[in-house]
Amino acid sequence: MNQLGCLFLMGPVDCNNPHIPAYSDDFLAELGKALNKKISCVPMEELKTQELPIFFIASGGAEESFKAVFKEVEGPYILLTTPAYNSLAAAMEILGYLNEIGAKGEILHGSVEAIAKRIGVLERVAHAKKQLRSMRLGAIGDPTASGLISSVADPKKVYDACGMKIVDINMQELVDEYHKGGYVENTYTKQLKAMNYSADEVEKALNVYGASKRLVEKYDLQAVTVRCFGLLSAIQTTGCLALAILNSEGIPAACECDTKSAVSMSIMYALTGEPSFMANPSCMDPEMSEIIFAHCTLPISMPDSYTLTTHFESGIGVAVSGDMAPGPMTIFKCNDDLTRHYAGEAELIETMHRSDLCRTQMRLKLKDGTDYFAHSPISNHHMICRGEWTDVINEYFASL
């Protein structure tokens, strides 16, 4: 979004400084430079179409003007202020009123750099909420048959919490699509076929991708999870490559029909735009605040380089073993009604290649230690993405 609109509110002209409009224009121009986008004052009808409505409280005496119009948009109500003309004082009166009536609001005040950073977080959260409200998540296979006893999301709780719909799809549909064969060639399929690995096995794995993609299109899905262990006996291959490609294409795709992880992965992608590595915490060193996370697939676009190998537990199919340079990571998981979540900052120390763990392995140093994982984890699988995103994730959950 290259433009941002705000509703300009100031007190009566006859008791306010005539320079306020010009001062406000200069303030918005400076803020726009910090945000790298144009900020302009817009009428209420246009404000109502924005994902993040902002009320620009330009001066004292704007309280009644705000009260007359604020109910035309949903809260929380964002009050942008300046350091002059009693702008902050008026915003505090407004926020006091909002608190009294049980509505949420926030005052934006301080340096333009600090305000710009905060708006960036709020914009991401607002965009994610809109995206999640229309999201359809396909669960291919029976989630209760995956052997996971704490990873099945309640569809009603998910829908009530964020608007996301879980669509149940019979596993046989995926198997039938697989037997039809075929997939649309793209950068990822060409890259995988050029790898030094069994052409027959890669072709089988890519046919799982083609089958999955056709179901995504058939059911109008924006995210998916597959009971991949069910594929082992049915078609003698795995879903690792299919999920790796789908994730790289911007379709969150989780393993093992773990619907809680699929919900978490979808929220993380909506908030950050980053694909995530769904992984088992496989080895923990509390004294060093380190955990080795491992799984047999990750988004093809995520590692710096990768090789292909077999699926760890079964020894068949095609799995991905990724390598990445050290750097900041974010670990995330939430429950199905979004009343609990974990968002932790971590540093990738190294990627590893142990023979006794799933194929992609990351050793992470956790900023807040390992107590959460030892005492109150939200099931097994956790999502990991590049970058530092805890502020955005925490803001999303605080806003619910």
Helices and strands as residue ranges (DSSP letters): E 3-9, G 13-15, H 20-35, E 38-41, H 44-47, E 54-57, H 63-69, G 70-72, E 77-80, H 87-100, E 105-108, H 112-133, E 136-140, G 143-145, H 155-162, E 165-169, H 171-180, H 187-193, H 199-218, E 223-226, H 229-235, H 240-248, E 253-254, H 259-272, E 277-285, G 286-288, E 290-295, E 305-309, E 319-323, E 327-334, E 341-352, E 360-366, H 371-375, E 382-386, H 390-398
